[in-house]
Amino acid sequence: MRIAAAQYALARPGSWDEYAESLRVRLQGVQAEVILFPEYAGLEILAFLAPSAPLEAQLRALDLERYRQVMAELARERGAVVVAGSVPAPEGGSYRNRAYLFWPDGSSGYQDKLILTHWERSTGLLSPGHGLRVFATPFGCLAINLCYDCEFPMLAWQQARAGAEVLLVPSCTEGRTGYHRVRLACRARALENQMLVVQSSVVGRFPLCEFIDRNTGAAAFFVPPDIGFPDDGVLARGKLNRAAFVTCQAPLQRLELLRREGGEVATFRDWTEARGPVERIAGSADPTPPKDSMRASG
């Protein structure tokens, strides 16, 4: 399975036809069975739907059915699995940050973001999703963690236990600190679950929507640093803030062997030992401050 992860510079298409054609142009020369677009990349359609409207009005203007049709057609044309750039999807009186996955026949499923960032919560428009999924495809079993979700280990752990061989992480980060947090989390998830983790990123500026007005990032492919893999666990990585698709062959057979037989370590297997009660041990100088000092400091 060859995967293409986008370092996606948001454009300003003038119509649905222009948007669909821009995707085809971007993918010229890209050979992959799985194509990963980043978090919120679908919002570039606001360039022709509601370019100057307030944020809530922009979300109301999103034509998700038409967006899904464009992405389904792209999957059929390419004969590939396409993880579309996520979009806020209306549900239950608010919106879910939702990444749609399209199979090569154009059928689809989705994964919602489960844990919202402080900024997403502050909009008052988004709500966390519910439930984790894994996606069986002709090329392998895939899972999705939307950006911040990958920073919480038990989400990917549950998906790996449910059969996920590859974790896809569409991300959208404003500055370098956010980008590096997600990148480091991706590397940790690869180590813990002995799986391939693929990050994609939005890059550049898009002042037409405050969700994605400033963006920093790069695409990368991470594996556990172990026998048969790069010492640092980085299979491939794009240049920061450069629009491109980074492609890499997924080493699924080697990863499956590593999970089954272990290498220098066997983290996927040894998770069963990572449990037990936590006991607090106080020495002669218990660090708990006396009540008087607590009152004085409060």
Secondary structure as the mmCIF struct_conf table of DSSP 4:
data_model
#
loop_
_struct_conf.conf_type_id
_struct_conf.id
_struct_conf.beg_label_comp_id
_struct_conf.beg_label_asym_id
_struct_conf.beg_label_seq_id
_struct_conf.end_label_comp_id
_struct_conf.end_label_asym_id
_struct_conf.end_label_seq_id
STRN STRN1 ARG A 2 ALA A 9
BEND BEND1 GLY A 14 SER A 15
HELX_RH_AL_P HELX_RH_AL_P1 TRP A 16 ARG A 26
TURN_TY1_P TURN_TY1_P1 LEU A 27 GLY A 29
BEND BEND2 GLU A 33 GLU A 33
STRN STRN2 VAL A 34 LEU A 36
HELX_LH_PP_P HELX_LH_PP_P1 PHE A 37 PRO A 38
TURN_TY1_P TURN_TY1_P2 GLU A 39 TYR A 40
HELX_RH_3T_P HELX_RH_3T_P1 ALA A 41 ILE A 45
HELX_RH_AL_P HELX_RH_AL_P2 LEU A 46 LEU A 49
TURN_TY1_P TURN_TY1_P3 PRO A 51 SER A 52
BEND BEND3 ALA A 53 ALA A 53
HELX_RH_AL_P HELX_RH_AL_P3 LEU A 55 ALA A 61
HELX_RH_AL_P HELX_RH_AL_P4 LEU A 64 ARG A 78
TURN_TY1_P TURN_TY1_P4 GLY A 79 GLY A 79
BEND BEND4 ALA A 80 ALA A 80
STRN STRN3 VAL A 81 VAL A 83
HELX_LH_PP_P HELX_LH_PP_P2 ALA A 84 SER A 86
STRN STRN4 VAL A 87 GLU A 91
TURN_TY1_P TURN_TY1_P5 GLY A 92 GLY A 93
STRN STRN5 SER A 94 PHE A 102
TURN_TY1_P TURN_TY1_P6 PRO A 104 ASP A 105
BEND BEND5 GLY A 106 GLY A 106
STRN STRN6 SER A 108 ASP A 112
BEND BEND6 ILE A 115 ILE A 115
HELX_RH_AL_P HELX_RH_AL_P5 HIS A 118 SER A 122
TURN_TY1_P TURN_TY1_P7 THR A 123 THR A 123
BEND BEND7 GLY A 124 LEU A 125
STRN STRN7 LEU A 126 LEU A 126
STRN STRN8 VAL A 134 THR A 137
TURN_TY1_P TURN_TY1_P8 PRO A 138 PHE A 139
STRN STRN9 GLY A 140 ILE A 144
HELX_RH_3T_P HELX_RH_3T_P2 CYS A 147 GLU A 151
BEND BEND8 PHE A 152 PHE A 152
HELX_RH_AL_P HELX_RH_AL_P6 PRO A 153 ARG A 161
TURN_TY1_P TURN_TY1_P9 ALA A 162 GLY A 163
BEND BEND9 GLU A 165 GLU A 165
STRN STRN10 VAL A 166 SER A 171
BEND BEND10 GLU A 174 GLY A 175
HELX_RH_AL_P HELX_RH_AL_P7 ARG A 176 ASN A 193
TURN_TY1_P TURN_TY1_P10 GLN A 194 GLN A 194
STRN STRN11 LEU A 196 ARG A 205
TURN_TY1_P TURN_TY1_P11 PRO A 207 LEU A 208
HELX_RH_3T_P HELX_RH_3T_P3 GLU A 210 ILE A 212
BEND BEND11 ASP A 213 ASP A 213
STRN STRN12 ARG A 214 ASN A 215
STRN STRN13 ALA A 220 PHE A 222
BEND BEND12 PRO A 225 ASP A 226
TURN_TY1_P TURN_TY1_P12 ILE A 227 GLY A 228
BEND BEND13 PHE A 229 PHE A 229
TURN_TY1_P TURN_TY1_P13 ASP A 231 ASP A 232
BEND BEND14 GLY A 233 GLY A 233
STRN STRN14 VAL A 234 ARG A 237
HELX_LH_PP_P HELX_LH_PP_P3 GLY A 238 LYS A 239
TURN_TY1_P TURN_TY1_P14 LEU A 240 ASN A 241
STRN STRN15 ALA A 244 GLN A 249
HELX_RH_AL_P HELX_RH_AL_P8 LEU A 252 GLU A 261
BEND BEND15 GLY A 263 GLU A 264
HELX_RH_AL_P HELX_RH_AL_P9 THR A 267 ASP A 270
HELX_RH_3T_P HELX_RH_3T_P4 TRP A 271 GLU A 273
BEND BEND16 ALA A 274 ALA A 274
BEND BEND17 SER A 284 ALA A 285
BEND BEND18 THR A 288 THR A 288
HELX_LH_PP_P HELX_LH_PP_P4 PRO A 289 PRO A 290
HELX_RH_AL_P HELX_RH_AL_P10 LYS A 291 SER A 297
#
